[in-house]
């Protein structure tokens, strides 16, 4: 129990320091240390993400670092994706959910490790004039990204901050602090929608959920107070290495002949659905890629 408390504090501290990403450790901790099933761990993770993000977003809103219009444009389609992802999780075997989770962990770790160096702070009299919340938004791209990130949130229970912050920063041009504050707002509404999607198969261990949430919230306050004292770039790289190792561990633990047989049976029984969903996903990703390439051309 002490180990579980210590790790929940650590996850909260990472959330406070990085503005997202720490919740990706929640599901493995709950599965392998608390003994929860993958689905119950995902539901508990969504509750932790929702509560910690709700508290954090209040402080960001007071500082004017939440772009509500941008958050709603991203979050409304994200709610649809999160709800559908939550419904879909009921039909996916636990072992396959953990494999999908491991793949997301590896993708997140590579994103952290490849992130650019933090620029040196400018002098106060040289700060660029930058409006935190733009009036003109790329709505189609925002809605597509929101749906895709929301689907990941609903399916495997991660907040998606490691995907949202770069998207809001690069796609919309939000300053990094506004991108973090806005992503926290999006996490709240997406996690709520994901929990609604899980409602039909929801089983909650109240004691573990309350314990984990309480210490994660305490840790988030500690992380916020330390955020200006610890070099963020070194912290993110170290955390990225840790996430990469844990992702490899999950793949090693979960990929086995019984799991492969479950996947084969799942594909045979739901072949038409998988084909249709894959087609829609490819179309959405292709259109998103087209938008991205045109954005690059405009910048050049």
Backbone as a ProteinNet text record, in pm:
[ID]
protein_1_A
[PRIMARY]
XXXXXXXXXXXXXXXXXXXXXXXXXXXXXXXXXXXXXXXXXXXXXXXXXXXXXXXXXXXXXXXXXXXXXXXXXXXXXXXXXXXXXXXXXXXXXXXXXXXXXXXXXXXXXXXXXXXXXXXXXXXXXXXXXXXXXXXXXXXXXXXXXXXXXXXXXXXXXXXXXXXXXXXXXXXXXXXXXXXXXXXXXXXXXXXXXXXXXXXXXXXXXXXXXXXXXXXXXXXXXXXXXXXXXXXXXXXXXXXXXXXXXXXXXXXXXXXXXXXXXXXXXXXXXXXXXXXXXXXXXXXXXXXXXXXXXXXXXXXX
[TERTIARY]
82.3	0	86.2	197.8	286.9	346.2	377.6	431.6	327.7	201.7	93.4	75.6	82.8	70.9	186.9	309.2	427.1	418	371.2	361.5	249.3	139.4	32.2	79.7	160.4	220.6	312.9	394.7	487.1	412.1	303.5	224.2	167	118	67.3	174.9	294.7	406.8	442	445.1	476.7	370.3	244	136.4	156.7	193.7	215.2	336.2	442	565.2	553.6	491	490.8	361.2	256	127.5	54.4	96.2	34.8	138.3	92.5	185.7	201.1	195	213.5	107.7	-13.3	-122.8	-99.9	-2.5	23	79.8	129	179.1	68.6	-49.9	-155.2	-203.2	-234.2	-288.2	-190.5	-60.9	31.4	44.1	45.7	56.3	-65.5	-183.2	-306.7	-319.8	-271.7	-282.6	-183.6	-57.4	47.8	73.9	34.5	56.2	-72.7	-182.1	-309.1	-392.2	-353.2	-423.6	-556.3	-580.9	-705.8	-697.9	-815.2	-819	-789.9	-756.6	-722.6	-838.2	-960.5	-1076.7	-1100.6	-1092	-1111.4	-999.9	-877.4	-766.1	-786	-837.8	-864.3	-970.1	-1075.6	-1181.6	-1126.7	-1048.7	-988.1	-894.3	-817.6	-727.6	-804.7	-917.6	-999.9	-1051.4	-1089.5	-1136.5	-1023.4	-903.3	-787.3	-754.1	-752.5	-723	-825.2	-952.5	-1059.4	-1047.3	-1024.9	-1019.2	-895.3	-777.7	-654.7	-657	-709.7	-717.1	-816.2	-928.3	-1029	-970.7	-896	-834.7	-727.5	-646.2	-538.1	-590.9	-702	-751.4	-808.1	-853	-903.3	-792.2	-672.9	-559.5	-517.7	-519.4	-482.2	-586.1	-715	-820.4	-809.2	-772.9	-755.4	-643.6	-544.9	-431.9	-457.4	-577	-609.8	-536.9	-501.8	-425	-508.6	-639.6	-728.4	-803.3	-787.3	-858.8	-985.5	-1095.8	-1219.4	-1272.9	-1270	-1322.7	-1241.7	-1109.5	-1022.5	-1047	-1058.2	-1082.5	-1212.8	-1317.5	-1446.8	-1442.2	-1374.2	-1363	-1291.2	-1187.2	-1111.8	-1187.1	-1249	-1305.5	-1440.7	-1523.1	-1657.1	-1650.4	-1568.8	-1551.3	-1471.5	-1383.3	-1310.1	-1402.5	-1510.6	-1609.3	-1677	-1706.2	-1767.7	-1671.8	-1544.9	-1445.3	-1423.1	-1420	-1397.3	-1513.4	-1635.7	-1753.1	-1751.4	-1723.9	-1719.3	-1603.7	-1489.3	-1376.4	-1409.6	-1482	-1524	-1619.9	-1710.8	-1804.3	-1730.3	-1634.8	-1560.3	-1474.7	-1425.3	-1336.8	-1403.7	-1536.3	-1607.6	-1589.9	-1560.7	-1552.7	-1407.7	-1311.5	-1171	-1114	-1047.3	-987.9	-886.9	-875.9	-785.5	-641.9	-595.8	-458	-431.8	-530.5	-514.1	-516.3	-599.3	-600.3	-463.3	-400.3	-268.4	-162.3	-177	-83.7	-101	-225.9	-251.4	-194.6	-211	-158.3	-5.8	58.7	204.5	249	175.4	208.4	199.1	92.5	77.9	191.7	233.1	345	473.1	498.2	617.9	611.7	493.5	478.1	499.6	443.3	459.2	604.3	674.2	813.9	900.7	876.8	954.5	928.4	802	768.2	843.1	853	925.2	1074.8	1129.4	1273.7	1316.2	1224.2	1257.6	1222.5	1165.8	1122.1	1241.8	1218.6	1326	1365.9	1484.7	1533.4	1448.3	1431.6	1354.6	1431.9	1368.7	1440.6	1476.2	1584.5	1624.8	1521.6	1492.2	1393.3	1440.4	1348.6	1380.7	1375.1	1443.8	1436.7	1296.6	1247.4	1110.7	1081.5	1181.4	1155.7	1165.5	1195.6	1208	1104.6	1010.6	908	822.4	795	713.4	568.4	502	359.9	284.1	220.3	154.3	20.4	-85.2	-216.1	-232.6	-264.8	-271.3	-381.9	-494.3	-609.1	-646.1	-611.7	-641.8	-791.5	-834.2	-976.2	-1008.6	-913.7	-936.4	-873	-954	-908.5	-923.6	-829.8	-846.7	-943.6	-1073.1	-1174	-1172.3	-1157.9	-1163.2	-1048.1	-927.4	-811.5	-827.1	-877.6	-898.7	-999.3	-1107.1	-1210.9	-1160.5	-1081.5	-1024.8	-929	-838.6	-744.1	-817.5	-921.2	-997.7	-1062.5	-1119.8	-1184.6	-1083.5	-968.4	-866.9	-809.7	-776.6	-723	-828.9	-953.7	-1061.9	-1083.2	-1069.2	-1084	-977.7	-854.6	-746.8	-776.3	-825.9	-859.5	-965.2	-1071.4	-1179.5	-1140	-1056.6	-1021.9	-924.3	-819.1	-716	-693.7	-771	-772.3	-661.4	-586.9	-486	-547.3	-492.9	-548.2	-523.1	-409.8	-378.7	-308	-260	-190.4	-66.2	3.9	126.1	95.6	-31.7	-72.5	-134.3	-209.3	-283.8	-195.1	-100.8	-18.5	59.4	130	196.9	98.9	-19.3	-116.9	-166.8	-198.5	-247.4	-136.9	-15.3	98	133.4	138	180.9	66.3	-51	-162.3	-231.3	-255	-329.3	-235.9	-112.4	-18.4	-31.4	-91.1	-103.3	34.1	62.8	183.9	178.1	292.3	297.3	212.8	212.3	133.8	-16.2	-56.8	-197.2	-234.8	-141.5	-167.6	-186.2	-105.1	-117.4	-250.5	-284.5	-410.7	-531.1	-528	-639.1	-649	-534.6	-536.9	-595.8	-570.9	-629.5	-782.4	-832.9	-977.5	-1035.3	-963.8	-1008.3	-1007.6	-904.6	-896.3	-1017.8	-1064.9	-1180.9	-1304.1	-1333.8	-1456.4	-1442.3	-1321.6	-1302.8	-1309.3	-1246.9	-1249.8	-1392.3	-1470.2	-1609.7	-1689.2	-1668.7	-1738.1	-1692.9	-1563.4	-1512.5	-1574.6	-1589	-1652.9	-1798.1	-1866	-2003.1	-2004.6	-1902.8	-1893.3	-1867.1	-1797.2	-1767.1	-1879.8	-1985.7	-2088.3	-2152.8	-2169.6	-2238.3	-2157	-2025.1	-1941.4	-1848.2	-1895.7	-1811.3	-1815.1	-1696.6	-1681.5	-1569.4	-1600.3	-1504.2	-1470.4	-1340.8	-1293	-1281.7	-1381.6	-1390.3	-1269.3	-1219.8	-1107.7	-981.8	-946.8	-826.1	-840.6	-959.9	-981.8	-966.6	-1028.4	-1019.1	-876.1	-808.7	-670.9	-578.3	-588.6	-501.4	-528.5	-656.4	-691.7	-642.1	-661.1	-622.8	-473.1	-392.3	-247.2	-196.6	-264.3	-226.3	-253.1	-363.5	-395.7	-293	-257.7	-154.4	-22.3	12.1	135.2	133.7	16.1	8.5	37.6	-4.8	27.4	177.6	237.9	382.5	456.4	411.8	475.9	464.1	347.2	328.3	423.6	445.1	535.3	681	714.7	852.9	880.7	776.7	790.6	894.4	914.5	1012.5	1152.5	1169.3	1298.5	1371.8	1302.9	1364.5	1367.7	1483	1490.1	1392	1292.8	1187.5	1237	1338.3	1385.5	1450	1534.8	1599	1496.3	1397.9	1293.6	1212.1	1178.5	1097.6	1172.7	1302.3	1380.8	1391.5	1414.9	1422	1289.8	1180	1047.8	1019.5	1065	1046	1116.7	1237.2	1310.5	1235.2	1182.7	1106.4	982.1	908.6	787.6	822.4	934.2	977.4	1006.3	1075.7	1108.4	980.3	886.6	761	678.2	679.1	607.8	663	796.4	859.5	824.2	819.7	784.4	641.9	549.1	410.5	400.3	471.4	468.9	525.1	633.7	695	599	524.5	434	308.1	257	122.3	118.9	225.4	221.9	261	165.9	186.4	86.4	100.7	9.3	-138.7	-180.8	-323.8	-376.3	-294.5	-337.3	-351.5	-258.5	-266.3	-390	-425.6	-546.9	-671.3	-670.2	-782.6	-798.8	-686.8	-693.4	-750.5	-704.9	-753.1	-903.2	-949.6	-1091.7	-1171.6	-1116.3	-1183.3	-1198.4	-1094	-1098.5	-1200.9	-1206.7	-1300.1	-1445.2	-1471.3	-1609.4	-1657.9	-1565.8	-1606.7	-1533.8	-1523.2	-1445.7	-1501.3	-1633.4	-1694.3	-1675.3	-1695.5	-1679.4	-1536.3	-1439.3	-1298	-1259.1	-1308.1	-1278.2	-1335.3	-1461.6	-1525	-1457.1	-1426.9	-1361.8	-1222	-1151.4	-1016.6	-1022.3	-1122.5	-1138	-1162.4	-1252.2	-1281.4	-1156.5	-1081.9	-960.8	-855.6	-839.4	-741.7	-781.6	-910.7	-958.4	-930.2	-959.9	-938	-789.8	-705.3	-562.1	-505.1	-556.3	-510.1	-544.4	-667.1	-708.1	-627.2	-600.6	-519.7	-378.1	-322	-189.1	-188	-294	-306.4	-306.7	-383.5	-386.2	-248.6	-178.8	-47.5	53.5	53.3	148.3	120.2	-8.7	-42.3	-2.2	-11	32.5	182.1	258.6	404	437.6	364	389.1	364	259	227.8	337.1	393.3	497.9	625.2	650.4	769.5	752.2
-121.2	0	126.9	122.6	238.1	266	157.7	174.5	240.3	197.9	255.1	403.9	439.9	580.3	661.7	606.6	677.4	700.1	599	612.3	707.9	709.4	805	948.2	967.9	1099.6	1138.4	1040.9	1065.9	1104.5	1034.2	1064.9	1205.6	1243.2	1378.6	1484.1	1456.4	1550.1	1569.1	1459.2	1468.7	1548.1	1529.2	1607.2	1756	1788.9	1928.5	1988.1	1907.9	1956.8	1970.4	1870.4	1863.2	1913	1932	1973.6	1862.1	1741	1625.3	1518.1	1397	1287.7	1193.2	1247.6	1162.5	1055.8	1084.5	988.5	861.4	863.9	744.6	631	663.3	559.9	496.9	558.3	515.8	374	343.2	210.8	98.9	105.2	-2.5	-19.5	91.7	83.9	13.3	48	-11.6	-158.8	-194.4	-333.9	-423.4	-380	-469.3	-456.3	-344.1	-328.7	-335.7	-277.3	-281.3	-403.8	-475.7	-598.4	-577.8	-458.9	-434.6	-493.6	-523.8	-564.9	-443.7	-466.8	-355.5	-257.1	-307.7	-218.3	-136.3	-199.4	-125.5	-22.6	-58.5	35.5	155.2	132	240.9	335.4	279.5	362.8	445.2	381.4	453.3	562.6	532.5	631.6	752.3	727.5	837.9	927.1	866.4	945	1030.1	969.7	1044	1159.7	1133.7	1237.6	1350.5	1314.2	1414	1503.9	1443.9	1520.7	1609.4	1553.5	1633.3	1745.4	1717.5	1820.4	1930	1891.6	1989.6	2088.6	2037.6	2125.4	2212.9	2153	2228.9	2336.8	2308.3	2403.9	2529.1	2516.3	2633.5	2736.4	2689.7	2781.3	2844.5	2765.8	2820.5	2922.1	2895.3	2987.5	3121.2	3117.2	3241.8	3327.2	3261.7	3334	3370.5	3338.9	3370.2	3283.8	3160	3071.9	2960	2977.5	2878.4	2944.4	2891.8	2942.7	2859.4	2911.3	2833.1	2795.1	2888.7	2859.3	2749.1	2760.4	2656.9	2523.3	2526.6	2404	2336.5	2417.3	2359.5	2301	2371.2	2319.9	2185.7	2174.3	2049.3	1945.6	1993.3	1901.2	1842.9	1914.6	1862	1736.3	1739.9	1617.3	1514.4	1565	1474.5	1398.8	1462.8	1396.1	1281.8	1306.1	1199.7	1081.8	1113.8	1007.8	934.8	1008.4	946.8	856.5	901.3	819	689.6	702.3	583.4	491.6	550.4	470	394.2	459.4	392.9	278	297.6	189.1	72.7	106.9	4.4	-79.8	-19.6	-91.3	-214.2	-212.8	-327.2	-453.3	-437.4	-552.2	-593.4	-522.8	-552.3	-628.9	-743.1	-819.3	-735.9	-764.2	-688.4	-690.9	-806.9	-817.9	-729.7	-721.2	-636	-488.6	-451.7	-313.6	-274.4	-367.3	-338.2	-328	-408	-397.1	-261.3	-220.5	-89.2	21.1	3.6	100.8	108.9	-7.3	-10.5	62.6	46.6	115.4	267.2	313	456.2	505.4	422.9	460.6	479.5	388.8	400.1	525.6	552.8	673.2	799.3	799.8	915.6	934.9	824.7	835.1	889.9	844.9	894.9	1043.7	1084.6	1226.1	1309.8	1259	1331.7	1337.5	1226.2	1219	1301.8	1320.3	1395.3	1542.1	1584.2	1723.7	1817.6	1933.4	2031.1	2090.7	2145.1	2208.2	2329.3	2351.5	2466.6	2594.3	2689.4	2812	2892.5	2971.6	3053.4	3163	3194.7	3298.5	3434.6	3511.2	3644.1	3745.7	3858.6	3964.8	4025.6	4076	4129.5	4234.5	4322.8	4427.8	4377.9	4246.7	4191	4083	4064.9	3962.5	3997	3900.2	3929.2	3951.1	4038.6	4059.7	3944.2	3861.9	3741.7	3723.4	3722.6	3701.3	3553.2	3522.4	3381.1	3303.4	3368.2	3296.8	3356	3287.9	3340.6	3337.4	3431.2	3437	3344.1	3326.7	3242.5	3106.1	3002.5	2867.6	2774	2679.3	2574.6	2467.9	2496.7	2415.8	2269.4	2244.9	2106	2025.2	2083.3	2013	1992.8	2095.2	2082.5	1972.6	1967.8	1867.3	1726.1	1711.1	1579.5	1534.5	1624.9	1590.6	1559.9	1639	1616.5	1479.1	1439.3	1308.6	1195.5	1206.9	1101.9	1091.3	1206.2	1204.4	1156.1	1199.5	1153.9	1003.9	947	802.1	727.8	779.7	719.3	731	848.3	869.5	770.9	754.9	665.5	519.4	481.8	340.6	291.9	369.2	318.5	405.3	513	583.2	682.8	726.2	830.1	966.6	1069.3	1202.8	1259.4	1222.5	1270.7	1404	1451.8	1580	1582.4	1468.3	1462.4	1473.9	1451	1470.8	1608.2	1655.4	1780.2	1903.4	1906.7	2026.6	2058.8	1961.6	1993.7	2033.5	1967.6	2000.4	2143.8	2185.2	2321	2423.5	2386.2	2476.9	2496.3	2387.4	2393.8	2427.4	2366.1	2381.6	2516.3	2556.3	2679.9	2796.2	2765.1	2870.7	2921.9	2842.5	2886.6	2887.4	2989.7	2984.4	2861.2	2810.4	2681.8	2679.9	2790.4	2792.1	2789.3	2860.6	2856.9	2719.5	2655.3	2521	2420.6	2433.2	2343.2	2366.2	2493.2	2523.6	2478	2500.2	2458.8	2307	2238.5	2091.7	2032.6	2097.2	2049.5	2060.8	2170.3	2186.5	2077.5	2048.3	1943.9	1807.6	1782	1654.3	1632.3	1739.3	1727.1	1680.7	1746.4	1712.2	1578.9	1550	1421.8	1305.3	1319.5	1212.3	1187.6	1294.5	1279.7	1202.2	1236.5	1165.1	1019.9	994.9	858	774.5	834.2	763	728.9	820.8	791.5	673.4	665.3	552.6	421.5	426.1	305.1	267.8	349.9	331.9	193.8	136.2	7.8	-107.8	-92	-198.7	-147.1	-44.5	22.2	-49.1	-82.1	-135	-56.3	7.5	97.1	45.2	33.6	6.7	141.7	175.3	308.5	343	245.3	273	308	224.5	248.9	376.7	399	519.5	645.7	646.1	763.6	785.3	676.5	686.4	739.9	679.6	718.1	862.7	900.1	1035.6	1139.6	1111.4	1207.7	1236.8	1131.5	1152.8	1206.4	1173.4	1232.6	1382.9	1425.6	1568.4	1640.6	1578.4	1637.3	1649.5	1544.2	1546.1	1653.6	1678.8	1780.9	1919.8	1946.7	2074.9	2085.4	1974.2	1973.5	1997.8	1929.6	1946.8	2088.4	2150.1	2288.1	2383.3	2360.2	2447.1	2427.7	2308.5	2280	2310.3	2345.5	2355.4	2457.7	2562.8	2663.4	2635.2	2528.2	2500.2	2382.8	2302.2	2184.2	2204.1	2185.2	2199.9	2106.4	2164.5	2084.7	1990.7	2034.2	1953.3	1824	1833.1	1713.7	1620.2	1680.5	1601.2	1525.2	1594.2	1530.2	1416.2	1433.8	1327.3	1205.6	1231.4	1120.9	1046.7	1123.2	1062	984.4	1037.5	966.9	832.4	826.6	699.6	600.9	649.7	563	506.7	592.3	548.2	446.8	467.8	373.9	236.1	233.1	105.6	34.4	109.8	48.8	-1.6	71.8	26.2	-105	-115.8	-242.6	-355.6	-325.2	-426.2	-477.2	-385.7	-426.8	-516.6	-481	-565.4	-704.3	-707.8	-836.6	-922.2	-856.4	-930.8	-978.4	-898	-923	-994	-982.4	-1048.8	-1194.9	-1282.9	-1426.6	-1500	-1630.7	-1705	-1690.7	-1696.6	-1677.3	-1541.5	-1434.8	-1302.1	-1294.7	-1356	-1357.2	-1432.7	-1540.3	-1615.5	-1529.9	-1447.9	-1358.4	-1255.5	-1201.5	-1103.1	-1166.3	-1287.7	-1357.6	-1381.8	-1425.5	-1450.1	-1320.7	-1212.3	-1082	-1032.8	-1049.2	-1005.2	-1086.6	-1217.7	-1303.8	-1267.7	-1244.3	-1218.2	-1079.1	-982.3	-843.5	-789	-871.8	-835.7	-711.8	-707.5	-594.5	-464.2	-470.2	-349.1	-299.4	-389.1	-350.7	-291.2	-349.6	-297.8	-158.3	-139.4	-8	97.7	62.8	158.2	193.5	95.7	120.3	212.8	194.9	281	425.3	445.1	580.8	643.4	564.4	615.1	656.1	575.3	606.9	734.6	751.5	873.8	996.8	986	1098.2	1132.7	1031.3	1055.5	1112.4	1065.3	1116.8	1264.7	1300.1	1439.8	1526.8	1470.1	1543.8	1564.4	1465.3	1476.5	1581.3	1585.4	1686.1	1826.9	1846.6	1976.6	2014.1	1917.2	1942.4	1984.2	1916	1949.7	2088.8	2125.6	2258.8	2366	2334.3	2427.8	2452.4	2345.9	2359.6	2448	2429.1	2509.1	2656.9	2686.6	2828	2891	2810.7	2862.7	2893.2	2810.9	2832.4	2952.4
0	0	0	73.9	78	-60.8	-133.6	-268.1	-358.8	-345	-425.6	-395.7	-266.8	-227.4	-285	-273.1	-323.6	-473.9	-547.7	-692.8	-733.8	-658.7	-689.7	-666.1	-560.5	-537.8	-653.4	-697.9	-808.9	-935.5	-964.4	-1083.8	-1075.1	-956.2	-936.8	-953.6	-899	-913.3	-1059.7	-1135.6	-1278.7	-1353.8	-1316.2	-1378.7	-1351.8	-1226.6	-1192.1	-1260.6	-1277.1	-1339.3	-1490.5	-1554.5	-1700.4	-1763.2	-1681.7	-1736.6	-1809	-1793.4	-1859.7	-1881.2	-1911.8	-1936.7	-1818.5	-1695.3	-1578.8	-1564.3	-1613.7	-1599.7	-1680.4	-1771.9	-1853.4	-1767.8	-1647.5	-1557.1	-1473.5	-1471.2	-1378.9	-1406.4	-1531.8	-1564.5	-1530.6	-1572.4	-1533	-1381.8	-1308	-1161.4	-1102.7	-1150.8	-1096.7	-1135.5	-1253.1	-1298.2	-1223.8	-1218.8	-1169.5	-1019.4	-957.2	-813.4	-732.8	-786	-713.7	-749.1	-855.7	-892.2	-961.4	-1018.1	-1089.7	-1229.8	-1286.3	-1426.7	-1513.7	-1640.5	-1729.5	-1742.1	-1756.7	-1772.6	-1646.2	-1528.2	-1403.8	-1382.8	-1423.1	-1411.3	-1502.9	-1622.6	-1717	-1661.4	-1603.5	-1545.3	-1429.1	-1341.1	-1228.8	-1278.8	-1383.6	-1441.4	-1494.1	-1559	-1610.8	-1497.3	-1385.5	-1270	-1215.1	-1202.4	-1152.4	-1246.7	-1377	-1476.5	-1468	-1457.9	-1454.1	-1330.5	-1214.1	-1089	-1083.6	-1116.6	-1110.7	-1214	-1332.8	-1436.5	-1398.3	-1334.7	-1293.8	-1193.4	-1097.2	-996.9	-1060.8	-1148.7	-1212	-1304.9	-1374.9	-1473.5	-1406.1	-1281.2	-1208.5	-1191.5	-1150	-1132.2	-1265	-1373.2	-1503.8	-1552.6	-1523.9	-1567	-1494.7	-1367.3	-1291.7	-1349.3	-1408.3	-1468.2	-1614.1	-1665.1	-1803.9	-1905.1	-1866.1	-1953.9	-2014.5	-2018.5	-2080.6	-2195.1	-2315.9	-2433.5	-2449.9	-2401.3	-2392.6	-2530.7	-2625.9	-2759.9	-2827	-2818.8	-2875.9	-2807.3	-2673.8	-2597.9	-2635.4	-2656.7	-2695.5	-2836.2	-2928.3	-3066	-3068.3	-2988	-2979.3	-2896.1	-2787.2	-2689.1	-2724.3	-2801.3	-2830.6	-2916.6	-3021.3	-3100	-3019.8	-2930.6	-2842.1	-2749.8	-2706.4	-2620.9	-2696.2	-2824.2	-2904.9	-2918.1	-2951.7	-2963.9	-2833.3	-2721	-2590.1	-2550.8	-2579.2	-2547.6	-2628.4	-2758.7	-2845	-2804.9	-2768.8	-2723.3	-2596.2	-2505.5	-2382.8	-2409.1	-2502.9	-2539.5	-2604.9	-2692	-2764	-2669.5	-2561.2	-2468.7	-2408	-2399.3	-2341.6	-2425.2	-2554.6	-2645.2	-2675.6	-2614.6	-2640	-2521.3	-2544.2	-2433.1	-2355.4	-2224.3	-2138.2	-2189	-2234.2	-2279.6	-2401.3	-2491.7	-2609.6	-2570.3	-2471.9	-2422.7	-2368.5	-2295.9	-2240.3	-2349.7	-2455.5	-2568.2	-2638.1	-2659.7	-2718.1	-2628.8	-2498	-2403	-2414.9	-2429.2	-2443.2	-2569.4	-2678.7	-2804.4	-2785.6	-2716.1	-2688.7	-2600	-2502.1	-2415.8	-2497	-2590.5	-2673.5	-2760.9	-2817.5	-2899.8	-2815.6	-2693.9	-2605.4	-2565.1	-2535.4	-2493.7	-2606.7	-2729.1	-2843.2	-2865.7	-2844.5	-2857.6	-2754.7	-2631.7	-2526.5	-2554.9	-2602.6	-2626	-2746.7	-2842	-2963.4	-2953	-2840.7	-2827.3	-2833	-2888	-2904.8	-2770.3	-2768.8	-2646.8	-2612.6	-2482.3	-2436.8	-2468.6	-2535.9	-2569.6	-2445.5	-2456.4	-2343.5	-2320.3	-2192.3	-2164.8	-2213.6	-2270.2	-2319.5	-2206	-2224.2	-2126.1	-2127.9	-2012.3	-2006.1	-2112.9	-2142.5	-2241.7	-2384.8	-2402.4	-2537	-2562.6	-2473.6	-2491.4	-2612.2	-2700.7	-2817.7	-2778.7	-2851.6	-2828.6	-2893.1	-2810.1	-2862.4	-2792.1	-2867.8	-2808.4	-2776.6	-2650.7	-2612.5	-2682	-2710.2	-2767.7	-2903.5	-3012.7	-3146.9	-3176	-3260.9	-3298.2	-3414.3	-3505.3	-3622.7	-3599.2	-3605.4	-3573.1	-3692.9	-3710.5	-3812.5	-3761.2	-3774.2	-3706.7	-3749.4	-3878.6	-3926.1	-3867.6	-3872.2	-3816.8	-3666.4	-3595.7	-3451.2	-3419.6	-3495.8	-3470.3	-3498.4	-3605.1	-3635.8	-3526.1	-3485.3	-3379.6	-3249.7	-3221.1	-3099.4	-3096.9	-3209.8	-3216.6	-3197.7	-3263.4	-3254.4	-3113.5	-3052	-2915.5	-2817	-2838.7	-2751.8	-2759.6	-2878.2	-2893.2	-2812.7	-2815.9	-2736.9	-2588.2	-2546.2	-2405.6	-2358.9	-2436.8	-2397.3	-2398	-2493.9	-2509.7	-2403.8	-2376.8	-2285.3	-2162	-2144.6	-2017.2	-1992.7	-2094.2	-2073.8	-2100.9	-2033.9	-2052	-2190.3	-2249.8	-2383.7	-2386.5	-2270	-2266.5	-2352.1	-2361	-2442.3	-2591.4	-2630	-2768.7	-2789.8	-2689.9	-2705.5	-2701	-2606	-2590.6	-2719	-2780.6	-2908.1	-3018.6	-3022.9	-3126.6	-3111.8	-2989.6	-2966.2	-2988.7	-2955.2	-2971.2	-3119.2	-3195.8	-3336	-3431.2	-3408.8	-3501.2	-3485.5	-3359.4	-3332.8	-3303.4	-3261.7	-3227.8	-3086.5	-2996	-2857.6	-2790.6	-2709.5	-2626.3	-2536.7	-2493.8	-2426.6	-2299.1	-2222.3	-2098.5	-2128.3	-2234.1	-2273.6	-2328.4	-2400	-2452.2	-2338.8	-2232.7	-2117.2	-2046.3	-2020.2	-1952.2	-2031.6	-2163.1	-2249.1	-2256.4	-2260.2	-2266.4	-2138.4	-2024.6	-1899	-1901.8	-1958.4	-1973.9	-2064.7	-2174.2	-2266.4	-2197.4	-2114.3	-2043.2	-1954	-1890.8	-1800.7	-1877.7	-1990	-2061.9	-2136.2	-2186	-2254.7	-2156.1	-2039.7	-1940	-1891.3	-1874.8	-1833.4	-1937.9	-2065.8	-2173.3	-2179.9	-2158.7	-2160.5	-2048.5	-1930.9	-1819	-1851.8	-1922	-1965.2	-2061.6	-2148.3	-2241	-2170.2	-2056.1	-1978.6	-1882.4	-1875.1	-1772	-1775.3	-1895.6	-1906.8	-1850.6	-1838	-1784.6	-1675	-1601.2	-1503	-1367.8	-1317.2	-1182.1	-1115.6	-1002.5	-937.8	-799	-770.5	-635.9	-565.6	-484.4	-426.1	-340.3	-263.1	-173.3	-253.1	-350.2	-429.1	-511	-568.2	-648.8	-565.4	-444.6	-357.1	-309.5	-270.9	-222.7	-331.8	-449.7	-561.5	-603	-612.6	-655.8	-556	-425.9	-322.5	-326.2	-332.8	-331.1	-465	-575.4	-703.9	-703.3	-642.3	-633.6	-546.3	-432.6	-345.8	-423.1	-494.6	-573	-680.8	-740.7	-845.9	-790.5	-665.1	-602.3	-576.2	-531.6	-508.8	-640.4	-746	-876.9	-928.3	-909.6	-955.4	-883.4	-752.5	-675.8	-714.7	-769	-808.2	-954.9	-1030.7	-1176.5	-1220	-1142.4	-1180.4	-1131	-1053.1	-990.8	-1053.7	-1134	-1195.7	-1346.4	-1411.8	-1558.7	-1629.4	-1697.6	-1759.3	-1867.6	-1944.9	-2055.8	-2006.7	-1902.7	-1849.4	-1785.5	-1717	-1653.2	-1757.8	-1867.6	-1971	-2038.3	-2059.6	-2121.4	-2029.2	-1900.7	-1805.9	-1795.5	-1793.4	-1788.3	-1916.4	-2029.9	-2156.6	-2157.9	-2100.9	-2092.8	-2004.9	-1890.5	-1800.5	-1869.7	-1941.3	-2011.6	-2120	-2190.6	-2294.7	-2234.6	-2121.5	-2055.3	-2011.3	-1953.5	-1908.3	-2026.4	-2137.8	-2256.6	-2309.1	-2311.6	-2354.2	-2258.2	-2128.3	-2028.2	-2049.7	-2078	-2103.1	-2225	-2332.4	-2451.8	-2421.4	-2343.5	-2307.2	-2224.9	-2133.4	-2046.6	-2117.8	-2209.4	-2261.7	-2396.5	-2478	-2609	-2591.4	-2610.9	-2595.5	-2685	-2702.4	-2791.1	-2756.6	-2627.4	-2598.5	-2643.4	-2626.2	-2668.1	-2819.5	-2893.1	-3039	-3086	-3013.8	-3047	-3023.1	-2916.4	-2888.9	-3000.1	-3047.7	-3155.8	-3282.3	-3314.3	-3433.4	-3424.3	-3306.4	-3286.7	-3295.7	-3241.6	-3245.5	-3389.2	-3468.6	-3608.7	-3687.5	-3663.9	-3736.5	-3701.9	-3573.2	-3529.5	-3566.7	-3579.4	-3606.7	-3729.4	-3831.6	-3949.9	-4020	-4039.2	-4109.7	-4032.9	-3900.6	-3819.1	-3824.4	-3810	-3809.9	-3944.3	-4054.2	-4186.8	-4204.6	-4162.3	-4176.3	-4090.9	-3965.6	-3876.3	-3926.8	-3977.5	-4030.8	-4151.7	-4237.7	-4355.4	-4315.1	-4218.5	-4169.3	-4108.9	-4030.7	-3966.5	-4069.5	-4174.1	-4279.1	-4351.8	-4380.1	-4447.6	-4361.3	-4229.9	-4138.7	-4128.8	-4116.4	-4105.4	-4235.5	-4348.5	-4477.7	-4492.6	-4454	-4463.3	-4367.2	-4246.2	-4147.5	-4200.3	-4268.3	-4327.8	-4438	-4517.8	-4623.8	-4563.9	-4454.5	-4388.8	-4334.8	-4277.5	-4219.1	-4325.7	-4440.2	-4547.3	-4603.5	-4613.3	-4662.6	-4561.2	-4433.5	-4331.1	-4341	-4365.5	-4381.5	-4502.3	-4612.4	-4732.7	-4707.2	-4630.2	-4600	-4514.6	-4421.2	-4334.3	-4412.6	-4517.5	-4598.9	-4694
[MASK]
++++++++++++++++++++++++++++++++++++++++++++++++++++++++++++++++++++++++++++++++++++++++++++++++++++++++++++++++++++++++++++++++++++++++++++++++++++++++++++++++++++++++++++++++++++++++++++++++++++++++++++++++++++++++++++++++++++++++++++++++++++++++++++++++++++++++++++++++++++++++++++++++++++++++++++

